[in-house]
Amino acid sequence: MVAPTAITATATHPFTGRHVPWLLEQQVATRGDHPFIVWEPFDSEVPVRRQWSYAEFGADVHAFAAALSARGVTSGDRVLIHLGNCPEFLIAWFACSHLGAVAVTTNTRSTASELGYFASNSQAVGVVTQPSLWSAVTDCGVEFGFAIATDTDQGAAAPRVGESFDAVLAAGHSLPGVAVHASDALAPNSVQYTSGTTARPKGVVWTHANALWGAKAGATLLQLGPNDSTLVFLPLFHTNALSYSMLSTLWSGGTVVIQPKFSASRYWDAVVRNGCTWTSSIPFMLWALIEQPRPESHQLRFWGLGASDIGVIRDVFGLRTLGWFGMTETITLTMFSEVDMPARPGAMGTPVAGYDVKVVDDDGCAVPFGESGWLKIRGVAGVSLFLEYLDNPEATAAAFDDEGWFDTGDLVTPFADGHIRFDNRGKDMMRVGAENVSAAEVERVIGTVPGVKESAVVGKPDRMLDEVPVAFVIPFGEPPAGHEAFIQQIIDTCAQQLASFKVPREVFVVDEFPRVTLEKVDKKSLRARFAAPQQEGST
């Protein structure tokens, strides 16, 4: 259900009469022989590099769609894609779109418990996964109608489990073709689960129009053309790689080079070998590359990042970083520092056409230039903003105010020159490497540990990951087995139920929390403790 206060699309929105398969078919027809996907796995036991032209990729999508149809998948069904970076991920994603089904992409670092929640919440009829993730699928407590597993673990040799992806795909090529479902542009196309301020992640629903908006907007902002090539190593189950990199490149008719994950020692070789002209990046990648030898020449034009014109990057690499800001709910970039225009160093850029942006204080009043405030964004639901939170009308309605403004929960600073700088992730969120972590979700799990009276999770600064989660815990009296055993039980419980990046790195047992109005925990004071030597508890 679209939020009653959100701005809704008219009958003549930018993608009326179009859907995701339409875009792929256009490129197959006009760019059939041009490379679309280049696969660069790390394992030496399989071919080091494999390439799909647009026509070859389109044929595999048609074949896998036919195979899914033979397994009963039809329009509106939801299919779990629990895969790391590999061509099979994209083949399955586009095959779901072909059938009018909904691809539900999930974080590969999820525990069986988390995966069970995603599968049951989305009511997935089947799953496409890989051997190393098979145990999470079988242990998640959900009975799937089918379970297809890739024949390798992102290119690395692996034991055979489930239905073979390669065999399913090969059989699909022999099946009668299945016509593309004529999905309405505003029909759901995919779901990504994102950590919010609630104890459970919410499924962000993208329509076909959302995906096309991300493709067109990204290609336009980045000034991509048919000869551009990008290296994708960030997870395809996140918006950054799926929208900023892949969909933008699809719209431009360029080439996507896929690696299983980031590798500092392999980065430059892949960039040079494939003539990559740009890549999305994160701080960890840039610091890691500083320690690597650099090629004498390459074709990179820029790196996309959350901050513009980082001096040390320009000095060391001679490359410009383009600031940007987006999130799962906004589909693509809502702020951007233009490719050929001056930018404010360290800022995210200026608001992108198609989005209204404002920065307000706690009372909802616009903050003066140079002061920090809450970032609010307004767009069209199902086109430039997500359609809804999956089967959660209450959360959808709560995300928008009466004037249709979406609350990002982020603190930013606007400047008189139009640029906006990111300050901090508000609403009890942490940024651990490339992952968003909800403090409430971690606190929910800690609360299940016997003896825990109350907990508070905050981010601790970390040089490589920006921040890592740490927990402060008030017990019911003295823990029977002592503090060390109590702390270890908390960490073990989190490790069993949460992805590894959500597990607290440290646990501090305390007698009380600092409080603010209405007895709320003063997490600002807890974070401030890391500026001074620790006084209480430790791991």
N, C-alpha and C positions, 0 to 999 in steps of 0.2 A: 504494500500500500504506500503510495507516494504521500509524504507528509502533507497534511491539509494546508500548512502555511508555506510550503515550497512553491517556487515558480514552476509552472507546468508548461510543457511544450505545446505549441500550436500545431495545426494540421500541416503547416508549411515550414517546419523546422529544416535545418540544413541537410538532413539525411532522409527526408521523406522518400519512401519507395526503395530504400537501399538497405542492405544488411552486410554482415561480415563476409559471407561467401561471394557477394557481388564484387568486393574489392579484390579478393584473391583471383577471381575469374577474369577481372579486367587486366590484371598483371600477367596472368597466364596467356591471355590473348595477345597482349602487346609486347611482353617481355619474356616470352616463353623460353628462349634459349639462354637468358641471362642468369647467372648464379644468384639464387635467393638464400640458400642455407649452405654454409660450409661448416663441417663438423670436425673439430680438432680435439679428440680425446687424448688423455695422457698415457694410457696403457700401450706399451709397445707390442703386445701380442695381437692387436687388431690393426687394421689399416690406420695409419697416422692421420689421414685426412680423407674425408668423403664430401662430395658436393652434390647438391640438388639444384637443378635449374628450376625456374618458376613452373615450367610444365611438368617436370618430374615430381616436384613437391605436390602440385595440384593433383596429379594422378594418384599419389599415395594417400592424400586426404580423401579422395573419392573412394578408394579401395577400403580404407579403414572405416569410413562412414558406412559402406555397404556391410562390413563385418559387424559393426555395432548394431546396425539395423537388423541383421540376422539374429542377433542376441536380444532383440525386443526393444532396443532403445528407440524412442520416438520423440516427437516434439514435446518440450516441457520437462522431459526426464532430466534428472541431474546425475552426472557422472563424475566420480572423484578421480582427479589426476594427482596422484601422490608420487611425484617424480622430481628428481634433480634435473639439472640442465642436460638436455640431450635432444636430438631431432624428434624422438618419439613423443616428447612432451608437446611440441608444436603440431605434429601430425594429429595427435589425439584431440588437442584443443580446437583445431580447425574442423576436424571431423564432427565434433559435437555441434559446432555452428552450422555445418552442412545439413544436419538433421533437425535443426531447431531445438536441440537439446542444450542443456546448460552445463558448462565445464566448471567444476568446483576444484580450484587449485589450492593445495595445502602445503604447509611448511614441512620439509623433509626432516627437520629436527624435532618434530612433534613426537611425544610419547604415544604409546598405544591408547592411553586414556584420553589424551587430547584428540587423537585421530578418531576415536570412537564418538566423541562429542561432535566433531565436524561431520562425520558420516551420518549420524542419527539426526542431527539438526538439519542437514540438507536433504535427508531422505534419499541418499544416493542409491541408485539402482545397481551400480557396478563400480569397479575401480580399475584404474591402470596404474601400475606401480613398477618397482624394480626389485631384484633379489635381496639387496641389503635392507630393504624396507618391508620385506614380506612378513616378518614376525610381528611388526606393528599392525599390519593389516589383519593377520589371523588372530591377534590377541586383543583387537579393539572392541570385541563384543558385538559386532554387527555382521549379519549374514548378507553378503552381496549376491546379486543375481549372477554376476560373472566377475572374475578376477584375472586380469591379463597382466603379465609381467614381462618387462624387456629381457632380452637374452643376455645382456651384459649390465654391469653397474656403471652406467655412464661411460661405456667403452672398455671397462676392465672386466676380465673374465669372471664369471659368477656361476654358481650352481643353478640348475634349471628348476624353476618353481612356477606354479600356476600355468595358465595358458600362455604359450609362447607368442610374444608380440610379433616376431618375424613371421611365424606360421600363420597367425591371424591375418596379418597384412597380406601375405602371399595368397591366402585363400580369398581375401577380399577382392583381389585383382581378377579372380575367376568368377566372382558372383555378378549377377546382373546389376547394372548401375542403379543407384538410388538418386532420384532427382533432388536437387537442392530444395529444402523446405523454404517456402516464401515467407520467412519470418517478418513480422512487422518490425520496423526500425526500433520501436520502443519496447519490444519484447525482451525479456531477460536473455543474456548471452553467456555470462560467466559470473562466478562468485569468488571473491577472495576474502579470507578471514583476517580481520585486523584486530589488534589489541586496542581496546578502548579503556575507559575508566571503570567499566563494570568487571565483575569477577569472571565473566566468560567472554571470549572474543565474539565479535558480531560479523555476520556474513554480509559483505558489501556487494550489492547486486549491480552489475553493469549491463546495460542494454546493448543491442547492436549499434545503435546510434552513439552510445558512449565510446565504444571501441573505435568507431569511425572518426569521432571527434578527436580522440587521442591520437589516431594515426595522422589525420590531416593537420591538426594543430602542431604536433611535434615536428612533422616534416617541414612545415612552414616556418616555425620559430627557429629551428636549427639550420634552415636554408639547405636542406638535403636535396640532392639530385640523384639521378639514376646511376651515377658512377661512384657514389659514396658507399663506404663500407664501414661497419662498426663491429668491434669485438665485444661480445656479451659474455660476461663471467659472473655478474650478479644474478641471483636466483630468478628464473623465469616465473616463479610463483608469486613474485612481488611486482608491483606496478612499475617500478623503475625500469627493469629489464623488459617486461611485457609490453608496456605502453611507450615509454620514452624511446627505447631502443628498437624493439622488434616492430611494433605497429607503425612507428614513424618511418622506418626503413621500408616496410611493405608499401606504404603510400607513395614513397619516392621512387620505388622500383629498384632500390639498391640491394646490397648484400649484407647478410647477418652472419658473422663468424661466431660460432658457439664453442666455448670451453666449459668443462664440468664445473669449474670454480676458478677463483683468482689464483694465479701462480706468478709470483714475482720473477722467477727465473725463466718462465715461458712467455711472459707478456710481450717483450719486445720482438722476439722471434715471430710470434703470431701476427703482430701488428705489421712488421715489415713484409713477411711472406704474403700476406693478404691485402696489402696496400690500404690498411685501415686509415680512415680520415678523421675519426673521432671515436671516443669511448666515454661512457658514463664512468664516474669514479666516486670513490669515498676516501676520506682521510687516510684510513689504514693502507689503502693501495698506494697512495702517493708517498707516504713515509717509507713503505717497503721498497718502492722503486728507486728511492734516493740511494739506496745501498747497492743497487744493481748496475752493472756496466750498461752504457747506452749506445745505441747504434750510431754510426756516422751520419746516416740519413734515414728519414721516414716521411710518411705523408700525412701525419697527424696535423690537424688544423687547430683543435682545441680539446679540452677536457670539460665535460659537464660536472658541476659540483654545486654544493649548497652555498658557496661563497665566491664572489667575483675577484679576479685579478690578485691571487695570492702571490705576494712578492717572492717568497722563497721558491715557489714553483716556477715562476717566470725566470728567475735568476738561474736556477739549476737546469731546467729543461728547455727554457726558451718557449714555453707554451702558455697560452692564456687559459685560465679557468673561467668558465661561464657560470655565474651564479644562477640558481633556479630554486623553485619551491613547488612541490605538489604533494599529493597524498592519495591514498586509495580512493577516497570519496570524491576527489576532484578529477580523477582519470588521468590528467596530464598536468603540464606546468601551468600554474596560475600566476607565477612571477618569474621573470627571466631577464637576464642582462643580454641585450642584443649582440649578435655576432660581430657586427662591424661598428658598434657605437661605444663611446666611453662609458665606463661603469664606475660605481663607487666601490673601492676595494673592500672586500669583506661582506658586501651586501648580497642579497639574493637576486636583486634586480627590481624591475618595475612591474606593475600589474599588467597582465596579458589581456588583450581584447577578448571579450566574451565572458569576462568575470568582473563583478564589482567587488572591491576590496575596501575594508575599513578597519581601523585600529582604535579600540575603545578601552576605557578604564573599567573598573569594577561596577560603576554605575551606568555603563552604557554610553558615556559621553566620549566624543572623539578626543584622543590625547594630542597634546601639542607636538609639533615636529621635534624630534630629538629625545622624546620620552617613550618608554616602553609601555605596551598595552596588549590587549587580547586581539588576535587576528580573526576577523569574520569575513566570510566569502559568500557571495551570492551568484548563482548561475541557474541554469534550467535543468530541473530534475530529469534524468533519463537522457540528457544530451551532454551538457557540460558538467553536470554533477551526477553522482550516482542516483539510481532510481529509488532504492530503499535498502534498509537492513533486512536481510532474509527472514521472512515470517516473524518479524518483530516490529509491529506497528507502533508500539509504545516508544521504542528507542528511535525509530524513524522520526516520529513527531517531536521528540525531545531534542533532536539534533538541529531543528530550525526554530527561529523565533517568529513572532507574528508578522514580520516584514520579509520573511523568507531568507534571512541570513543564516548560514551554516556556521556553527561554532567549531573552529579547528582545535581549540584548546591550547594554542601555541602563543607564546609571548614574542612580540617583534617590536622593532623601533622604526617608525617612518621618518623620512627626512624631507626637507623642503625641495630637494632636487628630484623627488619622485621615487627614489630608491627606498627599499625596505630591507632591514637587517634582521636576521633570525637571532633571538636572544636565548630562548629556553623552551623546553617542552613542558607545558603546564599540565594541569589536570592529572597530576600524579602519574605522568608517563616518563619513561626512561628510553634513551636511545643507546642500545648496546651494539656497537658495530653498525651493521646495516639493519638491525632489527628493532622494532618498537616493543617495549615491554610495559605491561600494565601492572602497577604496584598492587592494585586491588586483586588481580588474578593470583599473584604470588602470595598475598596475604590470605586469600581464601584457602589455599593449600596448607599454609603454615597453621591456620586455625584448626585443621583436622588432627594435628599432632596432640596426643594426650598431654595435659599439663600446660598448654599454652592458653593464657588468659587474654592477651591482646598482642598484636604485632603491628609493626610499621616498617614498610620497605621503602628505601630511598636509593637514589643513584649516587655512587661514589666516583669521583673523577678518575679516569684511566687514560694513560697516554695513547694507547693503541686503539681502544674501543670507545673512546669518548667518556663512557661511564659504565659501571657494572653495578648490579643490584647487591645491596647489603640489607640485612634485616635487624631490627631492634625488637626484642621480645620480652614481655612481662609474663612470668610464669605464675601459676597458682601455687604460692608458697615455694619452698625449696624443692627443686627437682629431686626425686627419690634416688636416681642413679648419679646425681652430680651434674654440674654444668656442662662438662665436656661431652658426656653421653647424651644429654638433652640437646645440645647444639648439633651433635652428629645426627641424631634422629631427625631433627628439622631439615638438615641438608639432605639426608637420604630420602626423606619423604618427598621433598621438592624434586629431587633427581628422578624419582620414580614416576611422578605425575606431570612434570613440566619439561619442556625442551631445555637443553643444557644451558642456553644463553639466558634463561629466566631464573636459573638456580642461584640463590644468594652466594656470593663469594665469601662473605663473612656473616656471622651471627653474633649479636651482642645482647647478653641477658642483662636487663636493667630492672630497677625497682619501680620506676615511673617514667612517663613521657612528659616533655614540655607541652603545655596546652595553650590554645588560643580561645577565641569566642566559642561558646556552646560546647566547650570541652573537646574540641577537635584537636587532634595531634598536630603540633607545630613542626611540620617536617622541614621547614626552613632552618630551624634550630638544629635538627638532627643532621642535616647536610653540613651545617657549619662546623660540626664536631671534627670533620675530616681536615680542617685547617689547623688543628691542634693535636697534640699527642692523645691517643686513646686512653680513657680512664677505666672503662668497665668492660669486662668480658672479652672474649676473642675466640677465634676458631683454633 
